[in-house]
Amino acid sequence: MAKNVIFDSSVATLKKTIPLMMKYNVPVNPVNYALWYTYASNEVPTLNKELDSAIKLYNTCPQFRADQLYDKHVSTEKEVQSKGLQKSIESMVSKLSESIGSSKKNAKEFENAMDVCHDELSGMDSHNVSKDNVACLVSELVAKSQIMRDSAKNFGDSLTKAQREIKSLRAKLADSQQAALYDALTGLLNRRAFDQEMESLLALPDMNMCLIIADIDHFKKFNDTHGHLLGDQVLKIVAKRLAAASADGAMAFRFGGEEFIILVPKGSLQQAHSLAELIRLSIERLKIKDKKTGEVVANITCSFGVAELNKKMDATALVNLADERLYSAKQQGRNRVHSQ
């Protein structure tokens, strides 16, 4: 009965999944199917909430966002794609298998020894039992139990080691996934993530969006004057300001060096310009203390170029237009936003 209920529930969820994917023009692949099946089942409320937000923003769920949601909510054991990690896991499983096999063998031998001793003791005439006979049987049991104890200890040690290795493998896998899409210094999404997001957004019908490019003014001179360590601090703090200002679907990326990008889906040019201006003012107020000299460093500013997507543009054209306006802002004195 229970199996029938589970089967019926799966069929009902399946009937919801396919129409949903068709409704939102979602490509059929294993990740998307698993994601939308879980969504249709209502098993993970936080997934449904985040996927609903993506649908509201994009009228679908872009592949980049789908991959993020899948990793976060659906994949219980992160898929191991690295051959090195696969080999580590195979080695660990092999060792555990050997240990289990050894323990089972020793346990069986101990069980057989117990049966033999029990039979011999049961068959003895209680009037003719000698201390030597009993001592011999007890000695044999002690020896067998010692082997069994050692085997159990070895198995326990193998399990403990396996747990440590699994924890380490998970950490390495998480690190590799983090490194793939996130900038190590600032914690922002990186250039690769930007390319994926742009590809997903441009594939959507009638997508309107704006792009903001920000560049820290005179950053090379700053590094030469104050050193790269303080320069790194500036990059981190600027990145935090960008991330904090990115709301309502806007996403911040480190594009390279001292250059950052903010994607503003479904926003007008004026809205993107206003967002860039807010960020510019927040960075303009920055003050950082140089721990080496005790000097308080101010006058940290950024220039911004803002562009809006039109139907004739691809990703490269949009970036180039925003970059041209960034260059214009720098030419006109820096610490300003140009969107024309």
C-alpha positions as CSV (number, residue, x, y, z in Angstrom):
1,M,0.0,0.0,0.0
2,A,2.8,2.4,1.0
3,K,4.6,1.7,-2.3
4,N,1.5,2.5,-4.3
5,V,1.1,5.8,-2.4
6,I,4.7,6.8,-3.1
7,F,4.3,5.8,-6.8
8,D,1.1,7.8,-7.1
9,S,2.7,10.8,-5.5
10,S,5.7,10.6,-7.9
11,V,3.4,10.4,-10.9
12,A,1.4,13.4,-9.7
13,T,4.6,15.4,-9.2
14,L,5.9,14.4,-12.7
15,K,2.6,15.6,-14.2
16,K,3.3,19.0,-12.7
17,T,7.0,19.2,-13.6
18,I,6.8,18.9,-17.4
19,P,4.1,21.5,-17.9
20,L,6.0,23.9,-15.6
21,M,9.2,23.5,-17.6
22,M,7.3,24.0,-20.9
23,K,5.5,27.1,-19.5
24,Y,8.8,28.8,-18.6
25,N,10.8,27.6,-21.6
26,V,13.3,25.7,-19.4
27,P,15.8,23.5,-21.4
28,V,15.4,19.8,-20.6
29,N,18.5,18.5,-18.9
30,P,19.2,16.5,-15.7
31,V,19.8,19.6,-13.5
32,N,16.7,21.4,-14.7
33,Y,14.5,18.3,-14.4
34,A,15.7,17.6,-10.9
35,L,15.3,21.2,-9.9
36,W,11.8,21.6,-11.2
37,Y,10.7,18.2,-10.0
38,T,11.7,19.2,-6.5
39,Y,10.0,22.5,-6.9
40,A,6.7,20.8,-8.0
41,S,6.9,18.5,-5.0
42,N,7.0,21.4,-2.6
43,E,9.5,19.4,-0.5
44,V,12.0,22.3,0.0
45,P,10.1,25.6,0.8
46,T,13.3,27.7,0.6
47,L,13.9,26.4,-2.9
48,N,10.4,27.3,-4.0
49,K,10.8,30.8,-2.6
50,E,14.1,31.5,-4.4
51,L,12.9,29.9,-7.6
52,D,9.7,32.0,-7.5
53,S,11.9,35.1,-7.1
54,A,13.8,34.2,-10.2
55,I,10.6,33.5,-12.2
56,K,9.3,36.9,-11.1
57,L,12.4,38.6,-12.2
58,Y,13.2,36.8,-15.5
59,N,9.9,35.1,-16.4
60,T,11.9,31.9,-16.2
61,C,14.9,30.6,-14.4
62,P,18.2,31.2,-16.3
63,Q,20.6,28.2,-16.4
64,F,23.2,30.0,-14.3
65,R,20.6,30.6,-11.5
66,A,19.2,27.1,-11.9
67,D,22.7,25.6,-11.4
68,Q,23.1,27.7,-8.2
69,L,19.7,26.6,-6.8
70,Y,20.4,23.0,-7.7
71,D,23.7,23.0,-5.9
72,K,22.2,24.7,-2.9
73,H,18.9,22.8,-2.5
74,V,18.7,19.7,-4.5
75,S,22.2,18.0,-4.7
76,T,22.6,16.3,-1.3
77,E,26.0,15.0,-2.3
78,K,27.8,17.4,-4.6
79,E,28.6,15.7,-7.9
80,V,32.2,14.8,-7.9
81,Q,33.6,15.8,-11.3
82,S,37.3,15.9,-10.5
83,K,39.1,12.7,-11.3
84,G,41.4,13.3,-8.3
85,L,38.5,13.4,-6.0
86,Q,36.9,10.3,-7.6
87,K,40.1,8.4,-7.1
88,S,40.3,9.4,-3.4
89,I,36.8,8.2,-2.9
90,E,37.4,4.9,-4.7
91,S,40.5,4.3,-2.6
92,M,38.7,5.1,0.6
93,V,35.8,2.8,-0.3
94,S,38.2,0.0,-1.2
95,K,40.0,0.3,2.1
96,L,36.7,0.2,4.0
97,S,35.6,-2.8,2.0
98,E,38.8,-4.7,2.9
99,S,38.4,-3.7,6.5
100,I,34.8,-4.9,6.6
101,G,35.7,-8.1,4.9
102,S,38.4,-8.8,7.4
103,S,36.1,-8.0,10.3
104,K,33.4,-10.3,9.0
105,K,35.9,-13.1,8.5
106,N,37.3,-12.7,12.1
107,A,33.8,-12.5,13.5
108,K,32.8,-15.7,11.7
109,E,35.9,-17.5,13.1
110,F,35.1,-16.3,16.6
111,E,31.5,-17.5,16.2
112,N,32.7,-20.9,15.1
113,A,35.2,-21.1,18.0
114,M,32.4,-20.3,20.4
115,D,30.2,-23.1,18.9
116,V,33.1,-25.6,19.2
117,C,33.8,-24.7,22.8
118,H,30.1,-24.7,23.7
119,D,29.7,-28.2,22.2
120,E,32.8,-29.5,24.0
121,L,31.7,-28.1,27.3
122,S,28.1,-29.4,26.8
123,G,29.4,-32.9,26.1
124,M,31.6,-33.2,29.1
125,D,30.7,-35.4,32.1
126,S,30.5,-32.9,35.0
127,H,32.2,-35.5,37.3
128,N,35.2,-35.9,34.9
129,V,35.9,-32.2,34.0
130,S,39.5,-31.4,34.8
131,K,40.9,-27.9,35.4
132,D,43.3,-28.4,32.6
133,N,40.5,-29.1,30.1
134,V,38.6,-26.0,31.2
135,A,41.7,-23.9,31.2
136,C,42.5,-25.0,27.6
137,L,39.1,-24.1,26.3
138,V,39.1,-20.7,28.1
139,S,42.6,-20.0,26.8
140,E,41.4,-20.7,23.2
141,L,38.4,-18.4,23.7
142,V,40.6,-15.6,25.0
143,A,42.9,-15.9,22.0
144,K,40.0,-15.8,19.6
145,S,38.4,-12.9,21.4
146,Q,41.7,-11.0,21.3
147,I,41.8,-11.4,17.5
148,M,38.2,-10.3,17.3
149,R,38.9,-7.3,19.5
150,D,41.8,-6.3,17.3
151,S,39.7,-6.7,14.2
152,A,36.9,-4.6,15.6
153,K,39.4,-1.9,16.7
154,N,40.9,-1.8,13.2
155,F,37.5,-1.5,11.6
156,G,36.6,1.3,14.0
157,D,39.9,3.1,13.1
158,S,39.0,2.7,9.4
159,L,35.6,4.2,9.9
160,T,37.1,7.1,11.8
161,K,39.7,7.7,9.1
162,A,37.0,7.4,6.4
163,Q,34.9,10.1,8.2
164,R,37.9,12.4,8.2
165,E,38.6,11.8,4.5
166,I,34.9,12.4,3.6
167,K,34.9,15.7,5.5
168,S,38.2,16.7,3.7
169,L,36.8,15.7,0.3
170,R,33.7,17.7,0.8
171,A,35.7,20.7,1.8
172,K,37.9,20.4,-1.2
173,L,34.9,20.0,-3.5
174,A,33.2,23.1,-2.0
175,D,36.5,25.0,-2.5
176,S,36.7,24.0,-6.1
177,Q,33.1,25.0,-6.8
178,Q,33.7,28.3,-5.0
179,A,36.9,28.9,-7.0
180,A,35.1,28.2,-10.3
181,L,32.6,31.1,-10.0
182,Y,33.8,33.4,-7.2
183,D,36.7,35.8,-7.0
184,A,39.1,34.6,-4.2
185,L,40.1,38.1,-3.0
186,T,36.8,40.0,-2.9
187,G,34.2,37.1,-2.7
188,L,32.2,38.6,-5.6
189,L,31.2,36.5,-8.6
190,N,33.9,36.4,-11.2
191,R,34.3,36.9,-14.9
192,R,33.3,33.3,-15.7
193,A,30.1,33.7,-13.7
194,F,29.4,37.0,-15.5
195,D,29.8,35.3,-18.9
196,Q,27.4,32.5,-17.9
197,E,24.8,34.9,-16.5
198,M,24.9,37.1,-19.6
199,E,24.5,34.0,-21.8
200,S,21.4,33.0,-19.9
201,L,19.9,36.4,-19.8
202,L,20.4,37.1,-23.5
203,A,18.7,33.8,-24.3
204,L,15.5,35.1,-22.7
205,P,12.8,36.6,-25.0
206,D,12.4,40.4,-24.7
207,M,15.0,40.8,-22.0
208,N,15.8,44.4,-21.1
209,M,18.7,45.1,-18.8
210,C,21.4,47.5,-18.1
211,L,25.1,47.1,-17.3
212,I,27.3,49.2,-15.0
213,I,31.1,49.1,-15.3
214,A,33.0,50.6,-12.3
215,D,36.7,51.3,-12.2
216,I,38.7,52.5,-9.2
217,D,40.4,55.8,-10.0
218,H,44.2,56.0,-10.0
219,F,44.5,52.5,-8.6
220,K,47.9,51.8,-9.9
221,K,49.2,55.0,-8.4
222,F,47.5,54.0,-5.1
223,N,49.3,50.7,-5.1
224,D,52.6,52.3,-5.9
225,T,52.1,54.8,-3.0
226,H,50.6,52.6,-0.3
227,G,51.5,49.1,-1.4
228,H,49.6,46.2,-2.7
229,L,48.3,45.0,0.7
230,L,46.4,48.2,1.3
231,G,45.4,48.1,-2.4
232,D,43.8,44.7,-1.7
233,Q,41.9,46.1,1.2
234,V,40.5,48.8,-1.1
235,L,39.4,46.2,-3.6
236,K,37.6,44.2,-0.8
237,I,35.9,47.2,0.6
238,V,34.8,48.5,-2.8
239,A,33.4,45.0,-3.5
240,K,31.4,45.1,-0.3
241,R,29.9,48.4,-1.3
242,L,28.9,47.1,-4.7
243,A,27.4,43.9,-3.2
244,A,25.5,45.8,-0.6
245,A,24.0,48.1,-3.2
246,S,23.0,45.3,-5.5
247,A,19.4,44.5,-4.8
248,D,16.2,43.6,-6.6
249,G,18.0,41.2,-8.9
250,A,21.1,43.3,-9.6
251,M,24.3,41.2,-9.4
252,A,27.9,42.4,-8.8
253,F,31.0,40.8,-10.4
254,R,34.7,41.4,-10.3
255,F,35.5,41.8,-14.0
256,G,39.3,41.9,-13.5
257,G,41.9,44.0,-11.8
258,E,40.3,47.1,-10.3
259,E,37.3,46.8,-12.6
260,F,33.8,45.7,-11.5
261,I,30.5,45.1,-13.3
262,I,26.9,45.2,-12.1
263,L,24.1,43.6,-14.1
264,V,20.7,45.3,-13.6
265,P,18.0,43.0,-15.1
266,K,14.7,44.7,-16.0
267,G,16.0,48.1,-15.1
268,S,15.8,51.3,-17.1
269,L,18.9,53.4,-18.0
270,Q,17.8,56.0,-15.5
271,Q,17.4,53.4,-12.7
272,A,20.9,52.0,-13.4
273,H,22.4,55.5,-13.5
274,S,20.8,56.3,-10.1
275,L,22.2,53.0,-8.7
276,A,25.7,53.8,-10.0
277,E,25.4,57.3,-8.4
278,L,24.5,55.9,-5.0
279,I,27.5,53.5,-5.2
280,R,29.8,56.3,-6.3
281,L,28.8,58.4,-3.3
282,S,29.2,55.5,-0.8
283,I,32.8,54.9,-2.1
284,E,33.6,58.5,-2.1
285,R,33.1,58.6,1.6
286,L,35.5,55.7,2.3
287,K,38.4,56.1,4.7
288,I,41.0,53.4,5.3
289,K,43.7,53.3,7.9
290,D,47.1,52.2,6.8
291,K,48.2,49.9,9.7
292,K,51.9,50.4,8.8
293,T,52.0,54.2,9.0
294,G,48.8,54.9,10.9
295,E,47.8,57.3,8.1
296,V,44.1,57.5,7.3
297,V,43.7,57.2,3.5
298,A,40.7,58.9,1.9
299,N,40.0,60.2,-1.6
300,I,39.1,56.7,-2.9
301,T,36.8,57.1,-5.8
302,C,35.4,55.2,-8.8
303,S,34.2,56.1,-12.2
304,F,31.2,54.5,-13.8
305,G,29.9,53.8,-17.3
306,V,26.3,52.7,-17.8
307,A,24.7,51.2,-20.9
308,E,21.3,49.7,-21.7
309,L,20.8,46.6,-23.9
310,N,19.0,47.0,-27.2
311,K,17.9,44.3,-29.6
312,K,20.9,44.7,-31.9
313,M,23.4,44.1,-29.1
314,D,25.2,41.0,-28.0
315,A,27.1,40.7,-24.7
316,T,30.3,42.1,-26.2
317,A,28.5,45.2,-27.6
318,L,26.9,46.0,-24.3
319,V,30.1,45.7,-22.4
320,N,31.9,47.8,-25.0
321,L,29.3,50.6,-24.8
322,A,29.5,50.7,-21.0
323,D,33.3,50.7,-21.2
324,E,33.2,53.6,-23.7
325,R,31.1,55.6,-21.2
326,L,33.5,54.6,-18.4
327,Y,36.4,56.0,-20.4
328,S,34.4,59.2,-21.0
329,A,33.8,59.6,-17.3
330,K,37.5,59.3,-16.6
331,Q,38.4,61.7,-19.4
332,Q,35.9,64.2,-17.9
333,G,37.7,64.2,-14.5
334,R,36.8,60.8,-12.9
335,N,34.6,60.1,-9.8
336,R,31.5,60.5,-12.0
337,V,28.8,58.4,-13.7
338,H,28.3,58.6,-17.5
339,S,25.3,57.0,-19.1
340,Q,25.2,58.9,-22.4
